[in-house]
Amino acid sequence: MRILVTGGNGQLGQSLKKAAIDSPNTYIFTDADDIDITDPNAVDLGVKCNDFQAIINCAAYTNVDLAEEQADIAKLVNATAVGYLAKAAYQNDIPLIHISTDYVFGGNTGNTPKNEYESVNPTGIYGQTKLSGEEAILASGCKHIIIRTAWLYSEYGKNFVKTMLNLTATKPELKVVFDQTGSPTYAYDLAMAIIDIIDNGKLDGNNGIYNYSNEGVCSWYDFTKMIAYIAGNDTCNIEPCHSDEFPSKVIRPSYSVLDKTKYKETFGQKIPYWIDSLKKCISNLRNSENG
């Protein structure tokens, strides 16, 4: 089975490369230089001419704040291009796995984990465009699995874990918000979950939207404290603060814990606990530094 992976150079794309090493299927990783997903003709030809049997869309515009200034670009990548991929999937009768986000819930209040049937109310351009991408898939009629995730990090690119590893190692004091709560998600765990769905024949008959994040709950403050603890960065004084001390153009979800019940029941997967996965990621980063 040949699978097209878009956004191959991003966090999840690179994690998928690692996760797919022993797969019996063939994963073809691409970026804009290979197949420009914002060009409908490029998408159409790329899918038809390469005989793909599935698509995994990891490509996304993810800069939440900058999206407010670059709404057209965010819409093109997160919504319009997704529609092109969905159309190609429908026309070629192949499934599309698409990665979405907790930001579709926007500023919804409450402290109950969000399930897939929860009402959506994105409050910023990023969340709005990601929701539009979901809607484009549903409207296309293609076979699909949409996975909403949150707080993604990895050994690759820029992310919260790598930033905080650096800051807690170099700064004497740090303030981190404690009034935003969620579940950190190790990109490799999500990648392995996707590989399991494909390699074990779980694509067919499971159309729908699913939540996936690591198990457990914490604030950004708790997350930072654990990063520093695992890394042994004990000289930095980490203090909790309110979100309004870091003004933003976007109202971020205050409680974006995702309920994974549907995912676990459908695919029969056990999801790792966030601290266990964080330890693995930091260990890998340290090994790569020393290697």
Protein Blocks (a to p, Z undefined) as FASTA:
>chain_A
ZZddehklmmklmmmmmmmmmpcbdcddddfklmcckbmklmmmmmmmnopabdcdfbdc
fbfklmmmmmmmmmmmmmmmmmmmmmmmmmnopacdddddfklnmmagcjddcdfkbccd
dfbfklmmmmmmmmmmmmnopacdddddehiacfehjdfklmmmmmmmmpcbdcddfkbc
cddddfklmmmmmmmmmmnopmgopaccdddddeddddfklmmmmmmmmnopakbccddd
dfklmgcfbdcdfblcdcfklmmmmnopacddfklmmmmmmmmmmmmmmZZ
